[in-house]
């Protein structure tokens, strides 16, 4: 899917370039610069200073240092007109642009028109723009570099830029300010913030397409303005919720970011202070509006981001530009990320708290793997697993993208050899391409949405609403494309592809499996070991995690872990609608919040609670008058097996097997069999190394009760190791006249 979007982006960029460099045939493009059949515009490939020089204007470049360490670039076109007025004119570009923005019309470009009229032209670039990416301590790859708004531009950039202009012109003169779009916004903010200074330094402000308040904006982007381009902290704050941000280091050096919406006891009298952890799915982010529903219900909400996703790109030693950064699969997330995130949550929660884990899609996969890999720990710290579109094995996936699954390892190898891991993994380049193409117009939004829905399912609630009442939900589409793709390692994509092949196991290194795992195939994640109750929500219109695959997961769960199953059977509700769907709250979230109310034990040592009437109610997996009897694994022999916790089946002395329905023969029994099978050597715990070595497999005996050795016909003795009627069966045993007498005879 991402590759397809990349190709479409290239086609889009190519069509744009064709407007500037046009040839009649495809072959002519190979010689576009010299071909007389082509119209070639050389400035299409030039940067700002090269464009200025190309048209024959003088150029002076200034590096301007701000008080907070940013290094800005400003270009000056001094007038050569002998009748020049020499008034400095500062030209400021708008949003997501640069000074090059004003040079696209050749000789008719505004800076050249001003220069020809005799003005001293200065082209500014505020921090973060393509020509102003410098800093004395930071780089554009540091998150702290981008922690600025228009306030910092007004407070630091403009004073530094204007001081530089006045220093190199008449210090008592004044600047003519020309701005376009956001360039006008910045000027108005500057004039309002520093009115006296602005009055002394600026002669006049000339605005093109002035941007003050834009409440009457006609663009469809107006609907998405509050959330469309906001990152997660901005979305949370815009909705009026408190926010705490945590940076969580893992044992292998990754730095993860986790957002918390703490339970508000003042605003919500029903606050539960119970921690709920939300885990997003594949190439997604933690932008999940379920968080607000849970916060309103009084829960302490934590939004997680595993390594390599948009908000977790840190590491103590390496960066996202190092290939080693991206060499991880879901195994590393399970072994390092989730334990670190859970420790942080419990460290900031009330004592003895248990976490409710809510996962969507691949988020559920990670939880299942964690619960299978660390069943004891998960049983102690997890109260409940709630899964939306659960991904266990995906053998019945309907998406046409499944055709590419067999080529996953080949793609990984190609990307590794070309050292392109970051390009196909990091959120920033993928997101830029998606936003550039998909947010160009409403029709392109719908086109991109359908490309995604080839994976999620074509029947979705994301799209143009049919009623005026639901019109506000169309604003979610720009939010969707500003949050997705959220980035992830290519190896995680390949690991997820293994689910489509019907495998639920550790990462497949193919020819290196034996070296890494000590076996030819990767070890499986055995979900029969789960000790955490599981509640599943699935949709019949989901092409990624189908109804068949969800039910397959349900029946593979241990019985004690099957807490609940909810089917969403409506005409339009696909895989991604669980997160962004118009009716997600009524169809899923309301029931999900109710499911969070799984009974909590009266105290940490008990397995019951008391209801409002004072009646004792046992927790799932427990029974008995005092709720102190665990329910054993289904089929566990009631006489020969027992359990200390729900779902176990421990065998009493002398018995073995998953259901404890097989007996163990007496150690040393040589000539027998047990229940028509030949068992392996069974050693009691108190056996020493010496007597372990002397024990022999049961060969000629059997047992109906443990520690027996019932001899086969023709054998005798306590261990069935003495052959009966030996001499009668072997009359030629003795030589030289000796006579063989059987000491043990069959009666």
Secondary structure by P-SEA (a helix, b strand, c coil): caaaaaaaaaaaaaaaaaaabbbccccccccccccccccccccccccaaaaaaaabbbbbbbbbbcccbbbbbbbbbccccccccccbbbbbbccccccccccccccccaaaaaaaaccbbbbbbccccccccccccccccccccccccaaaaaacaaaaaaaaaaaaccccbbbbbbbcaaaaaaaaaaaaacaaaaaacccbbbbccccccccccccccccccccccccaaaaaaaabbbbbbbbbbcccbbbbbbbbbccccccccccccbbbbbbbcccccccccaaaaaaaaccbbbbbbccccccccccccccccccccccccaaaaaacaaaaaaaaaaaacccccccbbbbcaaaaaaaaaaaaacaaaaaacccbbbbcccccccccccccccccccaaaaaaaaaaaacccccccccaaaaaaaaacccccaaaaaaaaaaaaaaacccccccccccccccccccaaaaaaaacccbbbaaaaaaaaaaaaccccccccccccccccccccccccccccccbbbbbbbbcccccccaaaaaaaaaaccccccccccccccccccccccccccccccccaaaaaaaaccccccccccccccccccbbbbcccccccccccccccccccccccccccccbbbbcccccccccccccccccccccccccccccccccccccaaaaaacccccccccccccbbbbcccccccccccccccccccccccccbbbbbbccccc
